[in-house]
Amino acid sequence: KIIHLSRGAGGKTVKRGMMHACLQWPTPSLAAPIKCSVGSSTSPFPFDFQHSRRKAVIFITASLFTSSLNFNPNPPNSAFVSPAAARELDEEEEARVVRLFEETSPSVVFIKMLELPNTSNSSKDILLTDETSAKVEGTGSGFLWDKFGHIVTNYHVVAKLATDKSGLQCCKVTLVDAEGNKISLLADIIGFDPAYDLAVLKADSDGKQIKPAILGTSNDLQVGQSCFAIGNPYGYENTLTTGVVSGLGREIPSPNGQAIRGAIQTDAAINAGTGMSSGVNFAIPIDMVVQTVPYLIVYGTPYSDRY
């Protein structure tokens, strides 16, 4: 499940033993984890864990989001593991990472911000098949919030669309449907909160079945848990990188200058459009995301801005 939204020097999603979701930021980056219980009857992953485990975290970048799952089995009460057994355990763990990616990546969305030329015959619909007339303003990642086409991403990814007064800014999202077919759609921004670097897009899936991310909680993360980031750095779709939870309770700046407290630090590579990953990247806890996003969907603004 997703338990965090991440922002970092990159644009991809990350996971941990439970799952987390992250979004891309310049430097520093921001992430939000998602959490899932793997190996249990409630697990969304068809994993069969036979050994004791440590937890892992998943970040989906928009660069990044995170989630965690029980991961990386260790042989129980064994003083010696033969080379053959060690290789078998490595292969099992590798297979689980592959399946984790396959199960989670359909919930990750590639976001491309475009600007139409200032001409009278400009049409946004043409961008679904031909982008040559438009200027690429930036790219990022997000994750599917529900089956209705709501997409959660970082505010900084879609800031130009949020503040556009010309009508020339537009957003194109690419995702896969439940059958694995890649589809491109135009998306509208329906809510945003710069104080937490969060935004919600809405795309019409045109009747196609899509796979929302499974959300969890971020209140039990621990330093040292494994992280996996899935995203679209530099436009390279469905990129996976790995790392660990490096720190908790960090404070990072938001796009409007306020402090975002309780951020998660990770060394999972998250490459921003402005440079390579520094190894110090951050994610927004999914608990914070879950509290904010419903208000953005219904009202367009966070609860604090309505009173």
N, C-alpha and C positions, 0 to 999 in steps of 0.2 A: 504493500500500500504506500501511497505517497505521504510523506510526513514533513517535507520541507520544500521551499522554493529557493533556488540558489542563484546568486549572481557572482560573477567572478571575472577573471581576465579571459573570459571565453563565452562560448555559446552552446552548451550541451546539458544533458540531464544526468543526474547521478543517483545511484542506489546504494543502500547499505543493508545489512542483514534484514532489517525491515526495509521499507522503501521510502525514498525521499524524492521530492521534485525540486529542481532548481532552475533559475532563470539567469540569463547572461547579463552581466554588467561590465562597464569599462573597468577600471581598477579603482576601488576594490570590486569584487563580484558579489552577487547576492544569490542565495539558494534557499529552497524550502524542501524539507524531507517528507517522504511518505512512508508509512509503516505498514508492514503486513506480517502475518504470522505464517511462516512457511513450514510445511511438515505437519500441519494440523488440519482438522476437518474444515476449518474456515479459510484455509489458504487458497488464494487464487492461482497458485502455481502448482502444477502436477508433480511436485518434487517428493521423492520418497527418501527421507533422511533416516539412516539406520544407526548413526553415530551421534555422539555429543557434538554440539555446535557452538560457534561464536556468532555474533550478529554482524550483519553487513548492512550498508546504507546505499540507497539509490538516489542520485540527483538527476533531475531533468532540467537541462539548461535552456535558458532562453537568452538566457543561456543555460540555466541549470535548475533541475528539481531533484529531490532525494527521496529515497524510500529504504526501508530496512527489512531484512529477512534473516531467518536463522540460516547460517551459512558456514562453510569451511569446517567439515567434520574432523575431529581428532580421535584417534583410536582410544577406546576406553581402557584405563588401567593397564597399559601395556608398556613394559620396560624396553622392548625392542621391536622395531618394525623392519621387516625384511625389505630389501630393495624392490622386490616384486610387489609387495604390499603397498609400499610407498608410492610406486608408480601408479598402482590401481587407484589409490586415494586421490592422487593428483589428477588422474583422468576423470574420476567421478566429480571432483570439484570443478574441473574445467567444463564438464558437460553441464553442470548446474548453472554456471555463469552463462553459457550459451543459451540455455533454456530460459534463464532469467531475462536475458536481453530479448529473446524472441517473444516472450510473454508481455514485456513492458513497452518495447519500442512502438507498437501500434498506437499507443496512447500519446506519443510524442508528436508535436506538430512543428513543422518548419514554417517560419513566418518571414515574409519578405515585404518590406516597405517600399512603395513605388510612388513616384511623382509624375503625373501626366503633363504633357506639354500644354502650354497655355494657348490652346487653339479651340475654335468653336466646335470642331468635330471630334473632340476628345471623347473617348468612350472607355469606361472602366471594364466593361465586359470583354473587350478585345484582349485584355491582359491575361486572360485565362489561356489563350493560345499563342499570343504574340506580345512580347515585352519590349520589342525593339524601339517602340516609340516613347517608352517611359524611362525615367532615370531611377536607378536603384539607390534608395536612401539608406538602406541598412537591412540586416537580417538578424534573426534570433530564433528562439524556440519557446514553446509553451506546451501545455498538456490539456487533454480533453477533460473537462470538468464533469460533463453529463452527456446523455445521449441526444440532447437537443442542440448540440453544436456550440455550447459555450466553451471558450478556450481561455485558460488563465496564463498570463505571461507577466513579464516585468514592465512597469510603466515606461522605463527608459527606452525599451525596444520600440514602443509605439507612441512616444511623446509627440512627434510631429503630427501624427494623425489626431491625437487628442486636442492639440492646439490649432489645428488647421482652420483657417477662415477663407481660404481660396477655393476649397472644394476639389483641389487637384491631388491631394494626398490620398492614397488608397493602400489597402492591405490585402495581400494574396497569401493564402495558407495552403500548405501541401500536407496531406496525411494519407493514411491507408484505411480502407473500410474493413469491415469484419471479414471479408473474403480475401483480403490481402491486395486489393486493387488500389493503386495510387490515384488520388484525386486532388485536383486543385480547385479552390473556391475563393471567392471574394469575401472578406469579413469586415464587419463594422465594429467600431469600439462602442461599447454600451456602458462602461463604467471604469473608473480609475481612481487610485489613491496614491499620489506621489509620496506621501509620508511613509508608506510602507513599500514603495516601488512595485505596486501591483496594478494590473489592469485586466479587464475581461473583454474578450472579443466574442462576436457571435457570427457563425457561418451557417448557411443553410445547406445541410447535407443532402438535400434533394431526395429524401426518402431512403438514402443508403444507410445501412447499419454501421455504426462506429463504436469504438471501444473506449469508454471513459477510464481514466486512471482510478485505481482503487486507493482510497485515502485511509490513512491511519492516524497515529499520534506521534508527537515528537518529544514528549515529556520524559522519556526514559533513554534517550541517547547517551552513549558513553564514549569518551575519548578512546581511540584505538579501534573502533569498529570499522570494518571494511566499507569502502565507498565505491560505487560504480556510477559514472556520469554518462548520460546518453543525451546527445544533442546534435547541433548542426554548425560546428565552428567553420568559419569561412565558407559557408554554403555546402560543406561536405556532410550530407544527410546521414543520420543514424550512425554517428560516431560514438564509440564506447571507450572511456578511459577509466582507470582505477586509482584508488588511493585509500586514505583512512580519515576518520573524524579526527582532526588535529586539535580542536578546542571548542568549548561551549561558552555561551553567555557573552559573546563578543558584542561590541558596539560599533556600528558602521554608519556612514552618512547616507541619507535618502536623497532623491533628486531635488527635493525642496529645501534641503539643508538641515532638516531635523535629524535626530539620531534614531536609528533603528536598534533597539536593544534585544539581547538574547539571540543574536545571530550565531550560526554554526560555521566553524572554520574547517576547511578541508584542503588537502594537498592534491586532490584529484585534479588533473589538468583541465582547466577551463579557459580556452583561448578567446580573448576579446578581439574585436575587429581591429584594435589599435596595437596589438602586440602579443607576444607569447605569454603563456601562463607563468606567473611568478612563483607558483607553489603555495601562495597564501590567498585562498579564495573563500567566499562566504555564502551562506544560504539562509533564507528566512524560514523559521520553523513552520511546519505545516499547520500547527495549531493556530498560529496567527493568521494564516491564509484562510483557514476554515471559518474563523470568526469574521473576516472582512468580506470575502467574496460574495456571500449571499446578499449583503446590502448593496454591493456594486451591481449585481444582476437586477435587483428589484428597483433600486433608487438611482443608480448611476454614481452615487457618492458614498463614502463611508458614513457610518452612523454618526460620528462626531461632527460631521459637516451639516447635518440636517437640523441641528438645534442650536 
